[in-house]
């Protein structure tokens, strides 16, 4: 990681960039702001597919986060190979996204900065953030729990 660049840039990635990665960006940015580190850490999110490009977060994810006191923002976009240079850390939600993002770097020169987001989780045994899109409300609550946990761990590691 390039800890000398300011701000330190973190990109969260899921498949469509409407549920998990925007949730991670929203929660983590809130925690960064609360810690007074907005000048030191910048965030964004993207998806491995561009199907939802320009759309805001899924209404069910947005409602879940609003209930927890978060401000909802963002519009979906697809990750590009240039993002691997523009960001210091690229955090993916699951193994499929890990493979897809690493495929943008066939030489493997930036693989060390592409990691599973749940590596930073401490309270949950999960290694991935599951996609809640086709499930019920409990799935969105579970994702929010995982994202809050991993965000706290990430913030600790960067502070």
C-alpha positions in Angstrom: 0.0 0.0 0.0 1.1 3.5 -0.7 0.7 5.1 2.7 2.6 8.3 1.6 0.0 9.4 -0.9 -2.7 11.7 0.6 -5.4 11.1 0.7 -5.1 7.3 0.9 -7.7 6.0 -1.6 -9.9 3.0 -0.9 -12.2 1.4 -3.6 -14.9 -1.0 -2.6 -16.1 -3.5 -5.3 -19.0 -5.9 -5.7 -20.7 -7.1 -8.8 -23.3 -4.5 -9.7 -22.3 -1.6 -7.4 -25.8 -1.2 -6.0 -25.8 -3.2 -2.7 -22.6 -4.3 -1.0 -19.9 -1.9 -2.4 -22.0 1.3 -2.0 -22.9 0.1 1.5 -19.3 -0.3 2.3 -18.4 3.1 0.9 -21.2 4.8 2.8 -20.4 3.1 6.1 -16.7 3.5 5.9 -16.9 7.1 4.8 -19.2 7.8 7.8 -16.6 6.2 10.1 -13.8 8.1 8.5 -15.7 11.4 9.0 -16.5 10.6 12.6 -12.8 9.9 13.2 -11.8 13.3 11.7 -9.9 11.6 8.9 -11.7 12.9 5.8 -8.7 14.7 4.6 -6.5 11.6 4.9 -8.8 8.9 3.5 -10.9 9.0 0.3 -13.4 6.4 -0.8 -15.3 5.3 -3.9 -17.1 2.1 -5.0 -17.5 0.3 -8.3 -18.9 -2.9 -9.8 -17.4 -5.6 -11.9 -20.3 -5.2 -14.3 -21.7 -2.0 -15.8 -25.4 -3.1 -15.9 -26.5 -0.6 -13.3 -24.2 2.3 -14.3 -25.6 5.6 -13.1 -28.1 4.1 -10.7 -28.1 4.8 -7.0 -27.9 2.2 -4.3 -30.6 -0.5 -4.2 -33.6 1.0 -2.3 -33.6 -1.9 0.2 -29.9 -1.4 1.0 -30.5 2.3 1.2 -33.4 1.9 3.6 -31.4 -0.5 5.8 -28.5 2.0 6.0 -30.9 5.0 6.6 -32.4 3.2 9.5 -28.9 3.0 11.0 -28.3 6.7 10.6 -26.3 6.8 7.4 -26.6 9.4 4.6 -27.2 7.7 1.3 -25.2 8.8 -1.8 -23.5 7.5 -4.9 -24.1 6.2 -8.4 -23.0 2.9 -9.8 -20.1 2.6 -12.1 -17.9 -0.2 -13.5 -14.4 -0.7 -12.3 -11.6 -0.1 -14.9 -8.0 -1.2 -15.0 -7.0 2.5 -14.4 -8.7 2.2 -10.9 -5.9 -0.2 -9.9 -3.4 2.6 -10.3 -5.7 5.3 -8.9 -6.5 3.5 -5.6 -4.2 2.4 -2.9 -6.5 -0.4 -1.7 -9.2 -2.2 -3.6 -11.5 -4.2 -1.4 -13.8 -6.8 -2.9 -16.8 -8.5 -1.4 -16.3 -12.1 -2.5 -14.0 -14.6 -4.3 -15.8 -14.0 -7.7 -15.2 -10.3 -7.5 -11.6 -11.0 -6.4 -11.0 -13.1 -9.6 -12.7 -10.5 -11.8 -10.7 -7.5 -10.4 -7.4 -9.4 -10.5 -8.2 -10.2 -14.2 -7.9 -6.5 -14.8 -4.2 -6.9 -13.8 -3.0 -9.9 -15.9 0.6 -9.2 -15.0 -0.2 -9.4 -11.3 1.7 -6.3 -10.4 -1.1 -4.8 -8.4 -2.6 -8.0 -6.9 -1.2 -7.1 -3.4 -3.6 -4.1 -3.1 -6.7 -6.2 -4.1 -8.1 -7.9 -1.1 -11.3 -9.3 0.4 -13.0 -6.7 2.5 -13.9 -9.2 5.3 -10.1 -9.6 6.0 -10.7 -6.6 8.2 -13.8 -8.0 10.0 -13.3 -9.0 13.7 -16.8 -9.8 15.0 -18.0 -12.2 12.3 -16.5 -15.4 11.0 -17.6 -14.6 7.4 -14.8 -14.4 4.8 -17.1 -12.8 2.2 -20.0 -10.3 2.1 -22.9 -12.2 0.5 -25.0 -10.7 -2.2 -28.4 -9.8 -0.6 -30.0 -8.8 -3.9 -32.3 -11.9 -4.4 -33.0 -12.4 -0.7 -35.2 -10.8 1.9 -34.6 -8.0 4.4 -32.6 -10.2 6.7 -29.9 -10.4 4.0 -29.6 -6.6 3.8 -29.3 -6.4 7.6 -26.6 -9.1 7.6 -24.7 -7.2 5.0 -24.9 -4.0 7.0 -23.6 -5.8 10.1 -20.7 -7.3 8.1 -19.9 -4.0 6.5 -19.9 -2.1 9.8 -17.6 -4.6 11.4 -15.1 -4.7 8.5 -15.2 -0.9 8.2 -14.2 -0.6 11.9 -11.3 -3.0 11.3 -10.2 -1.2 8.2 -10.2 2.2 9.9 -8.1 0.8 12.8 -5.6 -0.6 10.3 -5.3 2.7 8.5 -5.2 5.0 11.6 
